[in-house]
Amino acid sequence: MDQRFIRNFAIIAHIDHGKSTLSDRFLELTGTVGHEKIGQQEQFLDQNPISRERGITIKLAPVRMKYKYNNQEYILNLIDTPGHVDFSYEVSRTLAACEGVVLLVDATKGVQAQTIAHFRAAKKENLVIIPAINKIDMPAANVEKVVKQLTAMGFAEKDMLLLSAKTGQGVEEVLHKVIDIIPSPSGDIQKVLRALIFDAVFDEHRGVVAFVRIVDGKIKTNEPIELLQTKTKTNAIDVGIFTPSLISSGLLEAGEIGYIVTGVKDIRLVRVGDTITIGGGQKANVVALPGYQTPKPMVFFGVYPRSTDELVPLREAIAKLALIDASITSHDEYSAFLGTGFRVGFLGLLHADIFKQRLEREFNLRPLFTLPHVQYQEQKDGTFLEPYMHLTIHVPSDYLGGVMTVCQKKRGQMTHMEYQDTNVVLEYDMPYGMFLHGLSPDLKSVTQGFASIDYELTEYRPAELVNVEIKINDQVIDVLSEFAYQDEAEYVAREKAKKLKDSLPRQQFRQIIQSGIGGKILAREEIPPYRKDVLAKMSGGDRTRKDKLLEAQKKGKSKMLSISKVEIPQEALFSMIES
């Protein structure tokens, strides 16, 4: 295909601003997918059912469209991108495969945090950006306000497109603009193959399928290939294009977007951002494409079966899900109270929640997820470093005070504040762990849901952390222990002890709940035992006989306390962890 008539582009926007709906209209307008099929399934590029139900894009889906414009047929390669902050890494890799983007803004909500984040990412890649205002047909649309916001970002009003992806109004003009101002791909078909992997999926029968942008050279079916970062060598079992179904073409050339079936059985060897080149000794002096990095899990859960007979099915289910999602990590873990389980890492809380739903739906498993935690780095001297993020909050100025109060309580340090019409943009440096301590719901609460956030991981900084342990009758309950800031440790300890007291049932022996740091007890609660009335059958007699019975009961209770094994009912443990 002549590169002059190829356009590679993406749609970028804040979550729920209409990316997937616009993609549907493109598919319909170009005849790529029939109207009747799109009518049966909205968000056609979202093949994941959880993605469709939530109304968000989890896995990006590329598609090749043919479109005739000014008597010339063009190939338009569109990649629909995730909008949620947990999946921003996939957005960055998408941009590296494109020459331009459509920046979509909801006319009812205006510019928001991830609008700005994606805009900056596109500018960093030197991409052509087409500003488009969506949902202009909605009663709450405020086009004039959004135009002002986009103007403040540096766009000219004459370049802004107005459309309704839902009704189709103005959609064709977007395609015309894509062809007119987004440049055709540059690349040399005569050079050695260099293909950028921007996504990968696992096929049980054919192994890992790499989604690629051919930067230089060409690749044919059955040719030997090598992945530069992982040094993996294999053959291209099949190459082809997306329609959006995978259609074998036998050849991909410079400038094109398509797929390569690698046959590799471990998705961790086919990493997003890696470079595929030709194998068989032909790759001399090939330079890897820039921007490669491995997405790092930031939130970790212990995942345990609720019964021992679910251990093997759970192990197999986690392995299968990790096989199709390279950003998930998993290691064996052991708890004195829950037995053998797994320590699983995720990109964020939404990522973990989707994983949990897939376990339930696809494998009929409902394992216990322990308290989430972030990855701290322990130094040789016993001190800790914690991950920090640069947080951007976009909010109407009426809620400024509430947002600042929340961020101060979450240990945030303001680095920038900027007014944009009736909105304000706040930027903070903040511990990433605050996402696990209610940052998102607290911001939604004080702004009535109008705040939007985006973040970028920055560095590790020193943190005064201590491990708050929970003991019952002097036995440590490992799965309830967690790190807390030193100045908050006493409050955390008291709350955990109190909650556990409310959750545990009474026993025949006294239960002493203690929470503290090392040997220092910070909080103590006690659950009294059931008391049997040993005097019930006595209708008379002197006081000495009663005292002997009561003393014997007291000694029996003490002995039971000293030899009893602490057993926490699963329901109580689950309620503590899952709350």
C-alpha positions in Angstrom: 0.0 0.0 0.0 1.3 3.5 -0.9 2.1 5.2 2.4 0.8 8.5 1.0 -2.7 7.2 1.4 -2.4 5.8 4.9 -3.4 7.7 8.0 -2.7 6.3 11.5 -4.6 8.0 14.3 -6.2 7.6 17.7 -9.0 9.1 19.7 -8.0 10.4 23.1 -10.3 11.8 25.7 -11.3 11.7 29.3 -13.3 8.7 30.4 -17.0 8.7 29.1 -16.5 11.6 26.6 -17.6 9.4 23.7 -14.5 7.7 22.2 -16.1 4.3 21.7 -19.3 5.8 20.3 -17.4 7.9 17.8 -15.4 4.8 16.8 -18.8 3.0 16.1 -19.8 5.9 13.8 -16.5 5.7 11.9 -17.0 1.9 11.4 -20.5 2.5 10.2 -19.7 5.5 7.9 -16.8 3.7 6.2 -18.8 0.5 5.8 -16.3 -1.5 7.8 -19.0 -2.9 10.0 -22.7 -3.0 9.0 -25.3 -0.8 10.7 -27.2 -3.9 11.8 -24.1 -5.3 13.7 -23.4 -2.0 15.5 -27.0 -1.7 16.4 -26.8 -5.1 18.1 -23.7 -4.1 20.1 -22.7 -0.6 21.1 -19.0 0.2 21.7 -18.1 -2.3 19.0 -14.4 -2.1 19.5 -14.8 -3.0 23.2 -14.7 -6.8 22.9 -14.5 -7.2 26.7 -18.1 -7.6 28.2 -17.0 -6.0 31.5 -15.7 -3.0 29.5 -19.1 -2.6 27.7 -21.1 -2.9 30.9 -19.0 -0.3 32.7 -19.1 2.0 29.7 -15.3 2.3 29.6 -12.6 1.0 27.4 -10.2 -1.4 29.1 -8.4 -2.9 26.2 -7.7 -0.8 23.1 -8.8 -2.3 19.8 -7.3 -1.2 16.4 -9.3 -1.3 13.2 -8.5 -0.7 9.5 -11.1 1.3 7.6 -11.2 2.1 3.8 -12.6 5.5 2.9 -12.9 7.3 -0.4 -12.3 11.1 -0.3 -11.8 13.3 -3.4 -11.8 10.3 -5.6 -8.9 8.7 -3.8 -9.2 5.6 -1.5 -7.5 6.0 1.8 -6.6 3.4 4.5 -7.5 4.8 7.9 -6.0 2.9 10.9 -7.8 3.8 14.1 -6.9 2.8 17.6 -9.5 3.4 20.2 -7.8 4.0 23.5 -8.6 3.4 27.2 -9.9 6.5 29.1 -9.3 5.4 32.7 -6.2 6.5 34.5 -5.2 2.9 35.4 -4.6 2.2 31.7 -2.7 5.4 30.7 0.4 3.3 29.8 -1.6 1.7 26.9 -2.5 5.2 25.8 1.1 6.3 25.6 2.0 3.2 23.5 -0.9 3.9 21.2 0.4 7.4 20.5 3.8 6.1 19.6 2.1 4.1 16.8 0.3 7.2 15.3 0.9 10.4 13.5 -2.1 12.2 14.8 -5.0 12.2 17.3 -8.6 13.4 17.6 -8.8 15.1 21.0 -12.5 14.6 22.0 -14.2 16.8 24.6 -17.7 16.3 26.0 -19.7 19.5 25.5 -21.6 18.9 28.7 -18.5 18.4 30.9 -15.7 20.3 29.2 -12.0 19.8 29.5 -11.1 17.5 32.4 -7.9 16.0 34.0 -7.3 13.3 31.5 -8.1 15.5 28.6 -5.1 17.6 29.6 -2.9 14.6 30.4 -3.6 13.0 27.0 -3.1 16.3 25.3 0.3 16.7 26.9 1.2 13.1 26.0 0.3 13.8 22.3 2.3 17.0 22.3 5.3 15.1 23.7 5.1 12.7 20.8 4.8 15.7 18.3 1.5 14.5 17.0 -1.0 16.5 15.0 -4.0 17.2 17.3 -7.5 17.7 16.0 -9.8 19.3 18.7 -13.4 18.0 18.5 -16.3 18.9 20.7 -18.8 16.0 21.2 -22.4 15.7 22.4 -23.5 19.0 21.0 -27.0 17.6 20.8 -27.3 17.3 24.5 -29.6 19.8 26.4 -26.8 20.4 28.9 -24.2 21.1 26.2 -22.2 24.3 26.7 -20.2 24.7 23.5 -19.1 28.2 24.1 -17.5 27.3 27.4 -15.6 24.3 25.9 -14.4 26.5 23.0 -12.9 28.9 25.6 -11.2 26.0 27.4 -9.7 24.7 24.2 -8.6 28.2 23.2 -6.8 28.4 26.6 -5.0 25.2 25.6 -3.7 26.9 22.5 -6.2 25.8 19.8 -7.7 28.2 17.3 -11.5 28.3 17.3 -11.6 27.8 13.5 -9.9 24.4 13.9 -12.4 23.0 16.4 -14.9 20.5 15.1 -18.5 20.2 16.5 -20.2 16.8 16.4 -22.6 14.4 18.0 -21.2 10.8 17.8 -24.6 9.6 18.9 -26.6 11.1 16.0 -23.7 11.1 13.5 -23.8 14.9 13.1 -20.4 16.2 12.0 -18.7 12.8 12.1 -17.8 12.8 8.4 -16.1 16.1 8.8 -13.8 14.5 11.4 -12.7 11.9 8.9 -12.0 14.6 6.3 -9.9 16.6 8.8 -7.9 13.4 9.6 -7.1 13.0 5.9 -6.4 16.6 5.3 -4.0 17.5 8.2 -2.6 14.3 9.7 0.5 13.3 7.8 1.0 10.0 6.1 3.5 7.7 7.9 7.2 7.9 7.1 9.3 4.9 6.9 11.6 3.1 4.6 10.4 -0.2 3.2 14.0 -1.0 2.0 15.4 -1.0 5.5 15.5 -4.0 8.0 12.1 -4.6 9.7 11.3 -2.6 12.8 7.8 -3.0 14.2 6.6 -1.4 17.4 4.4 -3.6 19.7 1.6 -1.4 21.1 -0.5 -4.2 22.5 -0.6 -8.0 22.7 -3.3 -10.6 23.4 -3.0 -14.3 24.0 -4.6 -17.0 21.8 -4.8 -20.5 23.3 -4.1 -22.1 20.0 -1.6 -19.7 18.3 0.2 -18.1 21.3 0.7 -14.4 21.7 -0.6 -12.1 19.0 1.3 -8.9 18.8 -0.4 -5.7 17.6 2.2 -3.7 15.7 3.0 -0.6 13.8 5.5 -1.4 11.0 8.0 1.5 11.2 10.6 0.2 8.7 10.8 -2.7 6.3 8.2 -5.4 5.8 7.2 -8.8 7.3 5.7 -11.8 5.6 4.0 -14.9 7.0 6.5 -17.6 8.2 9.5 -15.3 8.3 11.9 -15.5 11.3 11.5 -12.7 13.8 13.2 -11.6 17.0 12.1 -9.3 19.9 15.0 -7.0 20.7 14.3 -6.4 24.5 13.5 -10.0 25.5 15.8 -11.7 22.9 12.9 -14.0 22.0 13.3 -15.7 18.6 10.4 -17.3 16.8 8.6 -17.3 13.4 5.7 -15.1 12.3 3.1 -17.8 12.0 0.7 -15.3 10.5 0.5 -11.6 9.7 -2.6 -9.6 8.9 -4.8 -6.6 9.5 -7.8 -5.6 11.8 -11.3 -5.2 10.4 -11.6 -5.2 13.5 -11.6 -9.0 13.3 -8.1 -10.4 12.5 -7.8 -11.0 8.7 -4.7 -12.7 7.3 -3.0 -10.6 4.7 0.4 -12.4 4.4 2.3 -9.2 4.3 2.7 -5.9 6.3 4.8 -3.0 5.0 6.3 0.2 6.5 3.5 2.6 7.6 0.9 -0.1 8.2 -0.8 -1.3 11.4 -1.6 -4.9 11.9 -0.8 -8.1 13.8 1.9 -10.7 14.0 1.0 -14.2 15.4 4.2 -15.1 17.2 3.4 -18.6 18.5 5.1 -17.6 21.8 3.2 -19.2 24.8 4.1 -16.6 27.4 2.8 -13.1 27.0 5.5 -11.7 29.3 8.0 -12.3 26.5 6.0 -10.1 24.0 6.0 -6.8 25.9 4.2 -3.6 24.9 6.8 -1.1 23.6 9.3 -3.8 22.4 10.6 -3.8 18.9 10.2 -6.8 16.5 12.9 -7.2 13.8 13.7 -9.8 11.3 15.5 -12.9 12.6 17.9 -15.4 11.2 21.0 -13.2 11.4 19.6 -10.4 9.2 19.2 -7.8 12.0 22.7 -6.4 12.1 22.9 -2.9 13.7 19.1 -2.6 14.1 18.3 0.1 16.7 15.4 -0.5 19.0 12.5 1.9 18.8 12.4 4.5 21.7 10.0 4.6 24.6 10.2 1.0 25.8 9.3 0.4 29.4 7.6 -2.3 31.4 4.4 -1.3 33.1 4.9 -1.7 36.9 2.1 -3.0 39.2 1.5 -0.5 42.0 -1.3 -2.1 44.0 -0.8 -5.5 45.6 -3.4 -7.9 47.1 -3.1 -11.2 48.8 -5.6 -13.5 47.0 -6.6 -16.7 48.9 -9.1 -19.5 48.2 -12.0 -19.7 50.6 -11.5 -23.4 50.9 -8.5 -25.7 50.2 -10.2 -27.5 47.3 -10.3 -24.2 45.4 -6.5 -23.7 45.6 -5.6 -25.5 42.3 -8.5 -23.9 40.3 -7.5 -20.5 41.6 -3.8 -21.0 40.7 -4.8 -22.0 37.2 -7.2 -19.1 36.8 -4.7 -16.5 37.9 -2.1 -18.0 35.6 -4.5 -17.8 32.6 -5.4 -14.2 33.4 -1.7 -13.2 33.9 -1.0 -14.9 30.6 -3.3 -12.6 28.7 -2.4 -9.5 30.7 1.3 -8.9 31.0 0.8 -6.1 33.6 -0.4 -8.6 36.2 2.2 -10.2 38.5 1.7 -13.2 40.7 3.7 -15.0 43.4 2.9 -17.7 45.9 2.3 -16.4 49.4 1.6 -18.1 52.7 -0.5 -17.0 55.7 -0.8 -18.7 59.1 -4.5 -18.2 59.0 -5.5 -18.5 55.4 -2.9 -21.0 54.2 -1.4 -20.9 50.7 -2.4 -18.1 48.4 -1.0 -15.6 46.0 0.4 -12.1 46.0 -1.0 -10.4 42.9 0.1 -7.0 41.6 -2.1 -4.6 39.5 -1.9 -1.2 37.8 -4.5 0.2 40.1 -7.8 -0.4 42.0 -9.9 -0.6 38.9 -7.5 -3.0 37.3 -7.8 -5.2 40.4 -11.6 -4.9 40.4 -11.8 -6.1 36.8 -9.5 -9.0 37.6 -11.8 -10.0 40.5 -14.9 -9.9 38.3 -13.2 -12.0 35.7 -12.4 -14.6 38.3 -16.0 -14.7 39.3 -17.5 -14.7 35.8 -15.1 -16.8 33.8 -13.9 -19.2 36.4 -16.8 -19.2 38.9 -14.3 -18.4 41.8 -14.8 -15.9 44.6 -11.5 -15.8 46.5 -10.7 -13.6 49.4 -8.7 -10.4 48.5 -6.8 -9.1 51.5 -6.0 -5.5 52.4 -4.4 -3.7 49.4 -1.0 -2.2 49.8 1.6 -0.4 47.7 5.1 -1.4 47.1 7.4 0.2 49.7 11.2 0.0 49.5 12.9 -1.0 52.8 16.4 0.4 53.2 19.3 -1.4 55.0 18.9 0.9 58.0 15.3 -0.2 58.4 13.7 3.0 57.0 11.2 3.0 54.1 10.7 4.8 50.8 7.2 5.1 49.4 6.1 5.8 45.8 5.0 9.4 45.0 2.8 10.7 42.2 2.2 14.0 40.5 -1.6 14.4 40.8 -3.6 16.7 38.5 -7.2 17.7 39.6 -9.6 19.5 37.3 -12.6 20.9 39.2 -15.1 23.8 39.1 -13.8 26.6 41.2 -16.8 26.5 43.5 -15.3 23.3 45.0 -11.7 24.6 45.4 -11.7 24.8 49.2 -13.0 21.3 49.7 -10.4 19.8 47.3 -7.6 21.6 49.0 -8.7 20.4 52.4 -8.8 16.7 51.2 -5.4 17.0 49.5 -3.8 18.5 52.7 -5.3 15.6 54.7 -3.8 13.2 52.2 -0.3 14.6 52.7 -0.4 16.4 49.3 2.0 19.3 48.5 0.6 21.8 46.0 2.9 22.5 43.1 0.7 24.5 40.8 -2.8 26.1 40.6 -4.3 27.7 37.5 -7.8 29.1 36.8 -9.4 28.2 33.4 -12.6 30.1 33.0 -15.0 28.7 35.7 -12.7 25.7 36.4 -9.4 25.4 38.3 -6.5 23.0 37.7 -4.6 21.9 40.8 -1.4 19.9 40.8 0.0 18.1 43.9 2.8 15.8 44.8 1.3 13.1 46.9 2.0 9.6 48.1 0.5 7.1 45.7 -0.8 5.1 48.6 -3.5 7.7 49.1 -5.5 6.0 46.4 -5.9 3.1 48.9 -7.0 5.6 51.6 -10.0 7.0 50.0 -8.6 9.7 47.8 -11.0 9.2 44.9 -14.2 8.9 46.9 -13.2 11.8 49.2 -12.7 14.1 46.2 -16.0 12.9 44.6 -17.8 13.6 47.9 -16.5 17.2 48.4 -17.1 18.1 44.7 -20.4 16.2 44.2 -18.7 14.1 41.6 -17.4 17.0 39.4 -13.7 16.5 40.1 -11.6 14.6 37.6 -8.1 13.4 38.3 -5.0 12.1 36.5 -1.6 11.1 37.9 1.9 10.3 36.9 4.3 8.2 39.1 7.4 10.2 39.8 9.8 8.9 42.5 10.3 7.2 45.8 10.6 9.4 48.9 11.4 8.7 52.6 8.4 7.8 54.7 8.0 7.2 58.4 6.2 3.9 58.3 5.5 1.4 61.0 3.9 -2.1 60.9 0.7 -2.2 62.9 0.3 -5.8 64.1 -2.9 -7.4 65.4 -2.8 -10.0 68.1 -5.5 -12.2 69.6 -4.4 -13.8 72.8 -0.8 -13.0 72.0 -0.9 -14.7 68.5 -0.2 -12.4 65.5 -2.9 -12.3 62.9 -0.6 -11.8 59.9 -3.3 -10.9 57.2 -4.6 -8.1 59.3 -1.3 -6.4 59.8 -0.5 -3.3 57.7 1.9 -0.4 57.3 0.8 3.0 58.6 2.4 6.4 59.0 4.0 6.8 62.4 1.8 9.8 63.3 -1.4 7.9 62.4 -0.4 4.5 63.9 -2.3 4.9 67.2 -5.5 5.9 65.4 -5.2 3.0 63.0 -4.4 0.6 65.8 -7.5 1.6 67.8 -9.8 1.4 64.8 -8.6 -2.0 63.8 -8.9 -3.4 67.4 -12.4 -1.9 67.8 -13.6 -3.3 64.4 -12.2 -6.7 65.2 -14.0 -6.7 68.6 -17.3 -6.0 66.8 -16.6 -8.7 64.2 -15.6 -11.7 66.4 -18.1 -13.9 68.1 -17.8 -14.8 71.8 -16.0 -18.0 72.8 -15.9 -20.2 75.9 -12.7 -18.4 76.7 -11.7 -14.7 77.0 -10.4 -13.1 73.8 -7.8 -10.3 74.2 -7.3 -8.2 71.1 -4.2 -6.1 71.0 -2.8 -3.9 68.3 0.6 -2.2 68.3 4.1 -1.8 66.9 6.6 -4.4 67.8 6.3 -4.9 71.5 4.5 -1.7 72.2 0.7 -2.1 72.6 -1.3 0.9 71.3 -4.8 -0.4 71.7 -6.5 -3.2 73.6 -10.0 -4.7 73.5 -11.5 -7.7 75.2 -14.3 -10.0 74.4 -15.6 -11.7 77.6 -16.3 -15.5 77.5 -19.6 -17.2 77.8 -20.3 -17.7 81.4 -22.0 -20.8 82.6 -24.0 -20.5 85.8 -22.3 -23.2 87.9 -24.5 -22.3 90.9 -27.7 -22.9 89.0 -28.3 -26.4 90.6 -27.5 -25.2 94.1 -30.6 -24.4 96.1 -28.8 -23.9 99.3 -25.6 -24.6 101.2 -22.9 -22.5 102.8 -20.8 -19.9 101.0 -17.7 -22.0 101.0 -19.2 -24.5 98.5 -20.2 -21.7 96.2 -16.8 -20.2 96.3 -15.1 -23.5 95.5 -17.2 -24.0 92.4 -16.6 -20.4 91.2 -12.8 -20.8 91.8 -12.8 -24.1 89.9 -14.6 -22.4 87.0 -12.1 -19.5 87.0 -9.1 -21.9 86.9 -10.7 -23.9 84.0 -11.2 -20.7 82.0 -7.5 -19.7 82.6 -6.4 -23.1 81.4 -8.6 -22.9 78.3 -7.1 -19.5 77.5 -3.5 -20.7 77.8 -4.0 -23.9 75.6 -6.7 -22.8 73.2 -5.9 -22.2 69.6 -7.0 -18.9 68.2 -9.5 -19.5 65.4 -11.1 -16.5 63.6 -14.3 -17.5 61.8 -14.0 -16.9 58.0 -17.0 -14.5 58.1 -15.3 -12.2 60.7 -12.0 -12.3 58.8 -13.7 -11.6 55.5 -15.6 -8.6 56.9 -12.5 -7.1 58.4 -10.5 -7.4 55.1 -13.3 -6.6 52.6 -14.5 -3.6 54.5 
